[in-house]
Structure formats: structure tokens, C-alpha cells
Amino acid sequence: MTKNKNNKTIWNTRIKNNSSLLFQKTTNSIDIDKRLYKEDILGSIAHVEMLFKQKIISFKIKNKIIYGLNKIKKEIDNKKFDFNTKYEDIHMNIENRLFELIGEEAGYTHTARSRNDQVITDFKIWIKSATNKINSILDTIIGSSLKLAEKNIETIMPGFTHLKNAQAVSFAHYLMAYVEMFHRDKKRFNNNLQSLNENPLGVAAIAGTSFNIDRNYTTKKLGFERPSNNSIDTVSDRDFVLDFLYSVSVCSMHLSRISEELIIWNSEGFNLINLSDKVVTGSSIMPQKKNPDLLEYLRGKSGSTYGNLFSMLTILKGLPLSYFKDLQDDKEIVFNSYDTLLNCLKIFNEILKNVSPNKRRMLELASSGYIVATDLADYLVKNHSMSFRNAYKKTAALVNFAEKKKKNLNELNLEEFNEIIPKLTNDVFKVLDLKNSVNSKKSYGGTSFSNIKKMIVKYKKQK
């Protein structure tokens, strides 16, 4: 067993000349991957426990290594560890320190493994933890959305298609649409947890190992469901990275979409919502301004998460099997996307607590644009034996008539209605009531108040 003498890199026996400073700087990743230290130590402890169980190392060596690893973890936790760029990455920094602490026995730690399977093991454990943190704050956002929705079940607003008034909906129903999106985000992240739950440890560099290791043991110790099946695929695989980055991108897109809507609704042209002073900024020149900068920040950050996904796809597209230095960038890309999304989710949850609907303006806007026209067409089908296409034409003609008279449909009198659609009675005016319009949409998933209440209860139970 070779000692790590003179603070030289582990491959110094084979490569005689020292690397150039530029080369060392280029290949160094310790500033990025040092955040994997807990996962790296956890994996190393499981590995040496397995080596002892399989009688590959002695009880004394196992205990000495675990003692050293736990001491290193405490040093890093307490910010007393010297991360040295000379040792390239977190794995070699920890190994070098282990040599300093326990001596030659540290060299047994790397028996029957490579940095190739070591780093993927660390990375998968980290992504599992990161995913759980994202899902936790998604739960918080869903909870905040439900609270806001519960207060606004009977708040009526226009639903838009093409940003034109389409049909009347409940503001709560609009919020619940985003609850659905965030719920899908959670499902997407959870699906990723299932697919990445294969233990890479023990496949070594590419071919596996000749040592009599027990990969099922380390699988159980590290919380994986099963060991990976193919050593070459295992060290080459970054599908789990792409899955995570894609899920982050979709979640970012959902944040961007609702941010865009709130920005539009907060504008003077719409004036549908109010943002408290806690989540707006001012202007350096215009004293009256209250700008939705945080929402614009969320909208903009979706671009960087998309860029990270495409960066990783581009890195992988030209790589043959198995490990190449190109893959070193995966951690920086993932850490950046994770940090960005987590911050954005926290910001958005704060915004949800500081947004309120302008109910009067919502009702006013919902009363314009002939928004109950579809309700009238449906009424004609139900009560006047018309096909929907015929009812559609009759209603469109009535809208044209009302438009010429510069009236809303509910401002027409019965005689005017009958000029276009004969034999109508006063019952037709019930159809034109906005509250009745919203409450009539009782089909599953519709905007009726009773439906919304059921959905709120459903998602509260799922939390």
C-alpha cells in the first residue's frame, strides 16, 4: 500500500512531472464539489463497513478509517477544514486529510472502488436530498395557494383566452390551476427519485471489481433500492442529472407563467391585483412607481435553468462510453439550477402572502366583453331545442346587435332580445348573471364554487 507522502497527488508515481498551474486550475473542482462532503463521507463509511463485512479489511482498520472520516466531517462542519486546490476535488481532499489523521491505513478506503463510482454515488445521494427539499417548499407553496384560494372562492374574475375576456371564473379556480401545476412538479420530482434509486457504488472505474464485495449491503446502507446492473452504463449515466434539470426547468416555467400573469394583472391596464409594499420596488426617477421586480426576477430566472438543461444535453450528446472529463461540469450545472429554483420558490411563496385581488375591478372587467355569451348559447340548446351551432350563430348575432347599441347583453331588454331570438322569456336574464354563470360550471374540474371547495379539501388532505 502506497503512502501519500510529501503531499503529492495520488498518481505522482506514474506521472513524474508536476502539472502546470494552468492545468491544475482547469482540472480543479474543489470549490464546486466540496458541498458533497457529507455524501462523500457517508458513502466511504458504508464502503469500508462492507469491506470489513466481506473480510477484505480488518476490524481495526475499519474502525480507524471511520474514526478519521467522522473527524473530517466535524472539521468541515465547524469550518476548520483546509480545502486544498492541489488535491483537485472533494474526494482527494478528504483522502489526503485521512492520510494525515490515521496514516497508511487510509489507503485501504479506496479498495474496490474508483472515483468514477464514488462521485456518482455522492451525486445521487445529494440529488435525492435536494429533491426532498424542493418538494417540501412546493408543499408550502401549495398550502399558501390553498389559503389564498379559500378566501376567494366567490371572487369572480374574467378568464382569458388570447388575453381577451372568455368566460367568468372564480379567482380561486385560477389559483387552483397553478396548484395543479405545482402538484405535477412534485410528481415529476418523485418519479425522478424512483428512477435514480440505483446504487452505483462498487462498479469501480468501468468494469466492476475482482474483490468479493457485497453491493446489496451498501445499497441498503445508503438508502438505495437496488444496485445498478451494468458497470459501464453506471459510470457513463447522467440521465438522472437530465431528469433533475428538466424537472427544475418545468417548475421554473410554471413560476414564470404565474409571474407573467401577476405582472399583467398588476398593471394599470388590468388592475386586477394589488401587491403589498413588501414585494415591490421603486424607481430612481419616477416617484410614483411601485414595480413588480420580484415577479420579473422569477420570470427571468427560468432562462438560466433552461440554459443549464441545454448545457448538460449538449455535453452528453457527443460522449462515447464511459467516463470523460466533460462530465465534471455536471455538478456545477446542477448546483446552480437547484440554488436558483430553491431561491425562486421561497420568493414566490413570499409573494403569495402579499398579493390580494382587487375584487371590484375583477367583477367590473368580468362584466365586459360579452363574457356570458357562451352561457346564452348553452341556454338556447337546453331550453329551445337548438343545436349548439345554431345557438352559437343566434348568440353571435345578438352580440353584434348589442355591440351596435353599445350595450352589454344584460342591458338589453326582452323586446330587444326577441328581435334577434324570438320566444325568449325573462328566464334568460338569470343566465346573464355572472355568479350563476360561474356556478353553472359543475362538470368535474369546472369553476363552480362547490367544485372549488371540494378541490381545496382534496389538496389539503394530500398535504
Beta strands, then each sheet from edge to edge (+ up, - down):
strand 1: 156-161
strand 2: 164-170
strand 3: 198-199
strand 4: 226-227
strand 5: 273-275
strand 6: 355-357
sheet 1: 1+ 2-
sheet 2: 3+ 4+
sheet 3: 5+ 6-
end
